[in-house]
Amino acid sequence: SGAPDKIVTTRKGQSLALKKWLGRVKSRQETFFSRMKGFAVLKNRFRHGKRGSSDKMRRHKHCFESIAVLIAYDLEDHPLFEV
């Protein structure tokens, strides 16, 4: 499951500069996730949609993607930090 060919982790033998860069990347990603968490879109039960679970999933996906767009617009004025 997932995409193991696209996952990068810190390992023995990597240069200190690479490990520091990976640390900044991870921190930046966590900062983005904390902004997503601030909207609490996954905190409560999603109760919208009346045409079955596929309709609810489609609406929930739309909601989640909308929040990602709002955060992307916010990042234009308030960037995370350079990697």
N, CA, C and O atoms as a printed pandas DataFrame, in Angstrom:
     atom_number atom_name residue_name chain_id  residue_number  x_coord  y_coord  z_coord
0              1         N          SER        A               1    0.843   -1.185    0.000
1              2        CA          SER        A               1    0.000    0.000    0.000
2              3         C          SER        A               1    0.878    1.234    0.000
3              4         O          SER        A               1    2.061    1.157    0.332
4              5         N          GLY        A               2    0.312    2.364   -0.368
5              6        CA          GLY        A               2    1.091    3.589   -0.421
6              7         C          GLY        A               2    1.938    3.650   -1.668
7              8         O          GLY        A               2    1.653    2.990   -2.667
8              9         N          ALA        A               3    2.982    4.451   -1.598
9             10        CA          ALA        A               3    3.891    4.614   -2.738
10            11         C          ALA        A               3    5.324    4.533   -2.228
11            12         O          ALA        A               3    5.991    5.561   -2.112
12            13         N          PRO        A               4    5.817    3.321   -1.918
13            14        CA          PRO        A               4    7.148    3.203   -1.324
14            15         C          PRO        A               4    8.270    3.747   -2.202
15            16         O          PRO        A               4    9.339    4.083   -1.692
16            17         N          ASP        A               5    8.044    3.840   -3.516
17            18        CA          ASP        A               5    9.082    4.389   -4.383
18            19         C          ASP        A               5    9.163    5.917   -4.276
19            20         O          ASP        A               5   10.071    6.528   -4.841
20            21         N          LYS        A               6    8.220    6.535   -3.554
21            22        CA          LYS        A               6    8.213    7.987   -3.407
22            23         C          LYS        A               6    8.467    8.430   -1.972
23            24         O          LYS        A               6    8.431    9.626   -1.683
24            25         N          ILE        A               7    8.719    7.502   -1.082
25            26        CA          ILE        A               7    8.939    7.815    0.320
26            27         C          ILE        A               7   10.440    7.951    0.573
27            28         O          ILE        A               7   11.234    7.110    0.150
28            29         N          VAL        A               8   10.811    9.021    1.267
29            30        CA          VAL        A               8   12.204    9.247    1.611
30            31         C          VAL        A               8   12.293    9.365    3.127
31            32         O          VAL        A               8   11.558   10.145    3.733
32            33         N          THR        A               9   13.180    8.604    3.735
33            34        CA          THR        A               9   13.381    8.664    5.176
34            35         C          THR        A               9   14.850    8.917    5.459
35            36         O          THR        A               9   15.703    8.698    4.599
36            37         N          THR        A              10   15.143    9.379    6.667
37            38        CA          THR        A              10   16.536    9.547    7.063
38            39         C          THR        A              10   17.105    8.177    7.420
39            40         O          THR        A              10   16.451    7.357    8.064
40            41         N          ARG        A              11   18.340    7.957    6.984
41            42        CA          ARG        A              11   19.008    6.681    7.232
42            43         C          ARG        A              11   20.472    6.909    7.550
43            44         O          ARG        A              11   21.026    7.980    7.300
44            45         N          LYS        A              12   21.071    5.896    8.097
45            46        CA          LYS        A              12   22.518    5.941    8.332
46            47         C          LYS        A              12   23.224    6.107    7.001
47            48         O          LYS        A              12   22.790    5.570    5.982
48            49         N          GLY        A              13   24.303    6.846    7.019
49            50        CA          GLY        A              13   25.088    7.033    5.811
50            51         C          GLY        A              13   24.709    8.270    5.014
51            52         O          GLY        A              13   25.442    8.670    4.110
52            53         N          GLN        A              14   23.578    8.881    5.335
53            54        CA          GLN        A              14   23.197   10.109    4.642
54            55         C          GLN        A              14   23.990   11.278    5.219
55            56         O          GLN        A              14   24.355   11.277    6.394
56            57         N          SER        A              15   24.246   12.256    4.387
57            58        CA          SER        A              15   25.018   13.410    4.849
58            59         C          SER        A              15   24.204   14.214    5.861
59            60         O          SER        A              15   22.974   14.154    5.885
60            61         N          LEU        A              16   24.909   14.956    6.682
61            62        CA          LEU        A              16   24.258   15.802    7.681
62            63         C          LEU        A              16   23.384   16.850    6.995
63            64         O          LEU        A              16   22.294   17.162    7.475
64            65         N          ALA        A              17   23.854   17.387    5.886
65            66        CA          ALA        A              17   23.082   18.394    5.155
66            67         C          ALA        A              17   21.755   17.806    4.664
67            68         O          ALA        A              17   20.718   18.462    4.758
68            69         N          LEU        A              18   21.780   16.578    4.142
69            70        CA          LEU        A              18   20.555   15.932    3.674
70            71         C          LEU        A              18   19.605   15.673    4.833
71            72         O          LEU        A              18   18.399   15.882    4.706
72            73         N          LYS        A              19   20.136   15.223    5.955
73            74        CA          LYS        A              19   19.285   14.963    7.120
74            75         C          LYS        A              19   18.629   16.244    7.629
75            76         O          LYS        A              19   17.462   16.232    8.022
76            77         N          LYS        A              20   19.374   17.344    7.621
77            78        CA          LYS        A              20   18.795   18.619    8.041
78            79         C          LYS        A              20   17.713   19.068    7.070
79            80         O          LYS        A              20   16.669   19.569    7.487
80            81         N          TRP        A              21   17.960   18.888    5.773
81            82        CA          TRP        A              21   16.975   19.266    4.764
82            83         C          TRP        A              21   15.703   18.438    4.939
83            84         O          TRP        A              21   14.597   18.977    4.897
84            85         N          LEU        A              22   15.861   17.130    5.135
85            86        CA          LEU        A              22   14.703   16.263    5.345
86            87         C          LEU        A              22   13.929   16.676    6.595
87            88         O          LEU        A              22   12.700   16.609    6.617
88            89         N          GLY        A              23   14.641   17.099    7.627
89            90        CA          GLY        A              23   13.989   17.577    8.843
90            91         C          GLY        A              23   13.146   18.815    8.583
91            92         O          GLY        A              23   12.039   18.938    9.107
92            93         N          ARG        A              24   13.672   19.741    7.766
93            94        CA          ARG        A              24   12.909   20.941    7.416
94            95         C          ARG        A              24   11.678   20.579    6.586
95            96         O          ARG        A              24   10.605   21.152    6.774
96            97         N          VAL        A              25   11.838   19.629    5.671
97            98        CA          VAL        A              25   10.707   19.188    4.842
98            99         C          VAL        A              25    9.613   18.585    5.722
99           100         O          VAL        A              25    8.433   18.889    5.550
100          101         N          LYS        A              26   10.006   17.736    6.656
101          102        CA          LYS        A              26    9.027   17.120    7.559
102          103         C          LYS        A              26    8.328   18.173    8.408
103          104         O          LYS        A              26    7.119   18.095    8.627
104          105         N          SER        A              27    9.076   19.150    8.882
105          106        CA          SER        A              27    8.497   20.206    9.701
106          107         C          SER        A              27    7.506   21.041    8.896
107          108         O          SER        A              27    6.438   21.404    9.390
108          109         N          ARG        A              28    7.871   21.336    7.664
109          110        CA          ARG        A              28    6.979   22.101    6.788
110          111         C          ARG        A              28    5.678   21.337    6.544
111          112         O          ARG        A              28    4.593   21.918    6.572
112          113         N          GLN        A              29    5.798   20.043    6.306
113          114        CA          GLN        A              29    4.617   19.207    6.071
114          115         C          GLN        A              29    3.726   19.183    7.311
115          116         O          GLN        A              29    2.505   19.286    7.196
116          117         N          GLU        A              30    4.317   19.050    8.476
117          118        CA          GLU        A              30    3.535   19.029    9.708
118          119         C          GLU        A              30    2.848   20.373    9.946
119          120         O          GLU        A              30    1.737   20.413   10.475
120          121         N          THR        A              31    3.495   21.465    9.564
121          122        CA          THR        A              31    2.879   22.782    9.691
122          123         C          THR        A              31    1.648   22.872    8.799
123          124         O          THR        A              31    0.617   23.405    9.210
124          125         N          PHE        A              32    1.754   22.351    7.575
125          126        CA          PHE        A              32    0.601   22.326    6.678
126          127         C          PHE        A              32   -0.527   21.484    7.275
127          128         O          PHE        A              32   -1.690   21.887    7.248
128          129         N          PHE        A              33   -0.180   20.323    7.809
129          130        CA          PHE        A              33   -1.195   19.450    8.404
130          131         C          PHE        A              33   -1.873   20.124    9.593
131          132         O          PHE        A              33   -3.074   19.951    9.802
132          133         N          SER        A              34   -1.113   20.889   10.370
133          134        CA          SER        A              34   -1.726   21.576   11.517
134          135         C          SER        A              34   -2.709   22.636   11.036
135          136         O          SER        A              34   -3.718   22.879   11.699
136          137         N          ARG        A              35   -2.436   23.275    9.894
137          138        CA          ARG        A              35   -3.395   24.231    9.336
138          139         C          ARG        A              35   -4.661   23.499    8.886
139          140         O          ARG        A              35   -5.770   24.001    9.073
140          141         N          MET        A              36   -4.496   22.319    8.297
141          142        CA          MET        A              36   -5.660   21.521    7.906
142          143         C          MET        A              36   -6.462   21.133    9.155
143          144         O          MET        A              36   -7.693   21.181    9.159
144          145         N          LYS        A              37   -5.752   20.755   10.192
145          146        CA          LYS        A              37   -6.411   20.319   11.421
146          147         C          LYS        A              37   -7.200   21.461   12.056
147          148         O          LYS        A              37   -8.208   21.229   12.724
148          149         N          GLY        A              38   -6.743   22.686   11.847
149          150        CA          GLY        A              38   -7.431   23.845   12.402
150          151         C          GLY        A              38   -8.854   23.997   11.904
151          152         O          GLY        A              38   -9.680   24.605   12.584
152          153         N          PHE        A              39   -9.159   23.461   10.740
153          154        CA          PHE        A              39  -10.511   23.532   10.204
154          155         C          PHE        A              39  -11.403   22.436   10.782
155          156         O          PHE        A              39  -12.621   22.485   10.610
156          157         N          ALA        A              40  -10.833   21.467   11.449
157          158        CA          ALA        A              40  -11.558   20.371   12.106
158          159         C          ALA        A              40  -12.474   19.612   11.148
159          160         O          ALA        A              40  -13.541   19.140   11.540
160          161         N          VAL        A              41  -12.051   19.497    9.894
161          162        CA          VAL        A              41  -12.891   18.812    8.914
162          163         C          VAL        A              41  -12.971   17.309    9.187
163          164         O          VAL        A              41  -13.942   16.662    8.794
164          165         N          LEU        A              42  -11.978   16.758    9.845
165          166        CA          LEU        A              42  -11.989   15.327   10.135
166          167         C          LEU        A              42  -12.361   15.025   11.591
167          168         O          LEU        A              42  -12.439   13.861   11.982
168          169         N          LYS        A              43  -12.587   16.058   12.381
169          170        CA          LYS        A              43  -12.825   15.873   13.805
170          171         C          LYS        A              43  -14.225   15.321   14.102
171          172         O          LYS        A              43  -14.392   14.432   14.937
172          173         N          ASN        A              44  -15.197   15.851   13.421
173          174        CA          ASN        A              44  -16.581   15.469   13.687
174          175         C          ASN        A              44  -17.130   14.602   12.563
175          176         O          ASN        A              44  -16.581   14.549   11.463
176          177         N          ARG        A              45  -18.214   13.935   12.869
177          178        CA          ARG        A              45  -18.870   13.106   11.862
178          179         C          ARG        A              45  -19.411   13.995   10.748
179          180         O          ARG        A              45  -20.028   15.028   11.009
180          181         N          PHE        A              46  -19.177   13.590    9.517
181          182        CA          PHE        A              46  -19.655   14.347    8.361
182          183         C          PHE        A              46  -21.102   13.937    8.095
183          184         O          PHE        A              46  -21.360   12.775    7.779
184          185         N          ARG        A              47  -22.047   14.863    8.216
185          186        CA          ARG        A              47  -23.477   14.541    8.152
186          187         C          ARG        A              47  -24.168   15.094    6.907
187          188         O          ARG        A              47  -25.397   15.163    6.869
188          189         N          HIS        A              48  -23.421   15.480    5.916
189          190        CA          HIS        A              48  -24.021   16.082    4.727
190          191         C          HIS        A              48  -24.171   15.042    3.626
191          192         O          HIS        A              48  -23.395   14.090    3.551
192          193         N          GLY        A              49  -25.148   15.223    2.796
193          194        CA          GLY        A              49  -25.412   14.273    1.721
194          195         C          GLY        A              49  -26.535   13.341    2.109
195          196         O          GLY        A              49  -26.569   12.827    3.228
196          197         N          LYS        A              50  -27.446   13.123    1.194
197          198        CA          LYS        A              50  -28.620   12.314    1.516
198          199         C          LYS        A              50  -28.811   11.141    0.572
199          200         O          LYS        A              50  -29.799   10.415    0.680
200          201         N          ARG        A              51  -27.889   10.946   -0.346
201          202        CA          ARG        A              51  -28.087    9.913   -1.355
202          203         C          ARG        A              51  -27.159    8.712   -1.161
203          204         O          ARG        A              51  -26.709    8.115   -2.139
204          205         N          GLY        A              52  -26.880    8.366    0.053
205          206        CA          GLY        A              52  -26.033    7.207    0.308
206          207         C          GLY        A              52  -24.595    7.585    0.596
207          208         O          GLY        A              52  -24.220    8.756    0.529
208          209         N          SER        A              53  -23.795    6.581    0.918
209          210        CA          SER        A              53  -22.421    6.825    1.337
210          211         C          SER        A              53  -21.549    7.378    0.218
211          212         O          SER        A              53  -20.632    8.153    0.492
212          213         N          SER        A              54  -21.805    7.005   -1.035
213          214        CA          SER        A              54  -20.978    7.535   -2.124
214          215         C          SER        A              54  -21.197    9.034   -2.285
215          216         O          SER        A              54  -20.253    9.762   -2.592
216          217         N          ASP        A              55  -22.412    9.505   -2.085
217          218        CA          ASP        A              55  -22.683   10.942   -2.138
218          219         C          ASP        A              55  -21.990   11.653   -0.983
219          220         O          ASP        A              55  -21.414   12.725   -1.169
220          221         N          LYS        A              56  -22.043   11.063    0.206
221          222        CA          LYS        A              56  -21.373   11.663    1.363
222          223         C          LYS        A              56  -19.867   11.724    1.150
223          224         O          LYS        A              56  -19.235   12.724    1.489
224          225         N          MET        A              57  -19.284   10.666    0.590
225          226        CA          MET        A              57  -17.841   10.668    0.328
226          227         C          MET        A              57  -17.474   11.733   -0.693
227          228         O          MET        A              57  -16.452   12.405   -0.554
228          229         N          ARG        A              58  -18.304   11.891   -1.720
229          230        CA          ARG        A              58  -18.038   12.904   -2.747
230          231         C          ARG        A              58  -18.095   14.298   -2.125
231          232         O          ARG        A              58  -17.247   15.142   -2.414
232          233         N          ARG        A              59  -19.085   14.540   -1.280
233          234        CA          ARG        A              59  -19.215   15.845   -0.630
234          235         C          ARG        A              59  -18.085   16.081    0.372
235          236         O          ARG        A              59  -17.569   17.194    0.474
236          237         N          HIS        A              60  -17.704   15.053    1.102
237          238        CA          HIS        A              60  -16.610   15.191    2.068
238          239         C          HIS        A              60  -15.309   15.484    1.337
239          240         O          HIS        A              60  -14.525   16.322    1.782
240          241         N          LYS        A              61  -15.071   14.809    0.227
241          242        CA          LYS        A              61  -13.871   15.062   -0.581
242          243         C          LYS        A              61  -13.864   16.509   -1.070
243          244         O          LYS        A              61  -12.830   17.177   -1.038
244          245         N          HIS        A              62  -15.013   16.986   -1.518
245          246        CA          HIS        A              62  -15.123   18.365   -1.987
246          247         C          HIS        A              62  -14.795   19.344   -0.859
247          248         O          HIS        A              62  -14.090   20.329   -1.075
248          249         N          CYS        A              63  -15.302   19.075    0.335
249          250        CA          CYS        A              63  -15.041   19.914    1.501
250          251         C          CYS        A              63  -13.552   19.928    1.832
251          252         O          CYS        A              63  -12.971   20.990    2.057
252          253         N          PHE        A              64  -12.945   18.763    1.861
253          254        CA          PHE        A              64  -11.522   18.644    2.189
254          255         C          PHE        A              64  -10.666   19.377    1.160
255          256         O          PHE        A              64   -9.738   20.100    1.522
256          257         N          GLU        A              65  -10.978   19.190   -0.123
257          258        CA          GLU        A              65  -10.223   19.862   -1.184
258          259         C          GLU        A              65  -10.421   21.376   -1.126
259          260         O          GLU        A              65   -9.494   22.134   -1.413
260          261         N          SER        A              66  -11.609   21.813   -0.762
261          262        CA          SER        A              66  -11.861   23.253   -0.639
262          263         C          SER        A              66  -10.990   23.871    0.446
263          264         O          SER        A              66  -10.462   24.970    0.275
264          265         N          ILE        A              67  -10.843   23.172    1.547
265          266        CA          ILE        A              67   -9.991   23.659    2.628
266          267         C          ILE        A              67   -8.535   23.700    2.173
267          268         O          ILE        A              67   -7.806   24.635    2.506
268          269         N          ALA        A              68   -8.113   22.695    1.417
269          270        CA          ALA        A              68   -6.743   22.698    0.893
270          271         C          ALA        A              68   -6.511   23.913   -0.011
271          272         O          ALA        A              68   -5.433   24.507    0.010
272          273         N          VAL        A              69   -7.513   24.276   -0.796
273          274        CA          VAL        A              69   -7.405   25.458   -1.665
274          275         C          VAL        A              69   -7.322   26.726   -0.819
275          276         O          VAL        A              69   -6.516   27.609   -1.111
276          277         N          LEU        A              70   -8.143   26.827    0.222
277          278        CA          LEU        A              70   -8.086   27.989    1.103
278          279         C          LEU        A              70   -6.705   28.133    1.735
279          280         O          LEU        A              70   -6.173   29.238    1.833
280          281         N          ILE        A              71   -6.136   27.023    2.159
281          282        CA          ILE        A              71   -4.797   27.057    2.753
282          283         C          ILE        A              71   -3.775   27.458    1.701
283          284         O          ILE        A              71   -2.853   28.216    1.999
284          285         N          ALA        A              72   -3.921   26.961    0.471
285          286        CA          ALA        A              72   -2.997   27.327   -0.603
286          287         C          ALA        A              72   -3.036   28.829   -0.854
287          288         O          ALA        A              72   -1.989   29.451   -1.031
288          289         N          TYR        A              73   -4.237   29.425   -0.872
289          290        CA          TYR        A              73   -4.345   30.874   -1.032
290          291         C          TYR        A              73   -3.692   31.601    0.137
291          292         O          TYR        A              73   -3.006   32.604   -0.058
292          293         N          ASP        A              74   -3.900   31.101    1.344
293          294        CA          ASP        A              74   -3.298   31.709    2.530
294          295         C          ASP        A              74   -1.771   31.641    2.472
295          296         O          ASP        A              74   -1.086   32.556    2.931
296          297         N          LEU        A              75   -1.245   30.556    1.909
297          298        CA          LEU        A              75    0.207   30.391    1.827
298          299         C          LEU        A              75    0.847   31.416    0.896
299          300         O          LEU        A              75    2.034   31.715    1.023
300          301         N          GLU        A              76    0.066   31.955   -0.041
301          302        CA          GLU        A              76    0.616   32.984   -0.920
302          303         C          GLU        A              76    1.008   34.229   -0.123
303          304         O          GLU        A              76    2.009   34.875   -0.431
304          305         N          ASP        A              77    0.219   34.565    0.903
305          306        CA          ASP        A              77    0.504   35.735    1.732
306          307         C          ASP        A              77    1.283   35.391    3.002
307          308         O          ASP        A              77    2.001   36.233    3.542
308          309         N          HIS        A              78    1.142   34.180    3.465
309          310        CA          HIS        A              78    1.803   33.731    4.703
310          311         C          HIS        A              78    2.496   32.398    4.452
311          312         O          HIS        A              78    2.020   31.360    4.911
312          313         N          PRO        A              79    3.614   32.414    3.729
313          314        CA          PRO        A              79    4.277   31.137    3.404
314          315         C          PRO        A              79    4.776   30.430    4.661
315          316         O          PRO        A              79    4.997   31.050    5.702
316          317         N          LEU        A              80    4.944   29.127    4.536
317          318        CA          LEU        A              80    5.446   28.346    5.675
318          319         C          LEU        A              80    6.867   28.787    5.986
319          320         O          LEU        A              80    7.079   29.576    6.907
320          321         N          PHE        A              81    7.819   28.303    5.252
321          322        CA          PHE        A              81    9.211   28.708    5.339
322          323         C          PHE        A              81    9.971   28.014    4.234
323          324         O          PHE        A              81    9.507   27.022    3.672
324          325         N          GLU        A              82   11.122   28.531    3.931
325          326        CA          GLU        A              82   11.929   27.957    2.863
326          327         C          GLU        A              82   12.472   26.594    3.289
327          328         O          GLU        A              82   12.809   26.389    4.455
328          329         N          VAL        A              83   12.550   25.682    2.351
329          330        CA          VAL        A              83   13.097   24.351    2.649
330          331         C          VAL        A              83   14.529   24.288    2.259
331          332         O          VAL        A              83   15.170   23.251    2.430
